[in-house]
């Protein structure tokens, strides 16, 4: 009897769980996109600020050490966003909907026929 109740509950909750999972996926993808845009803006500002400092002091940014400094600044500015991105990707991997069982599939087709 417990299995029947479980199956009926799964049938009733399947579409709701699927929609919820889809909304969660879309929110996480939206967060990733906004983080990427924010990261790009911050990196541009940090690099522009450093280049302006170099220019004001009369140093060109063509030397190896200056490029190393700019590369390090870029990496430091991107680091928090990369960890957030990894966390969001892990969240995406963990979102799952319990797969339909055969009874759910049969009932969905029955609904289409009726």
Secondary structure, 3 states (H helix, E strand, C coil): CHHHHHHHHHHHHHHHHHHHHHHHHHHHHHHHHHHHHHHHHHHHHHHHHHHHHHHHCCCCCCCHHHHHHHHHHHHHHHHHHHHHHHHHHHHHHHCCCCCCCHHHHHHHHHHHHC
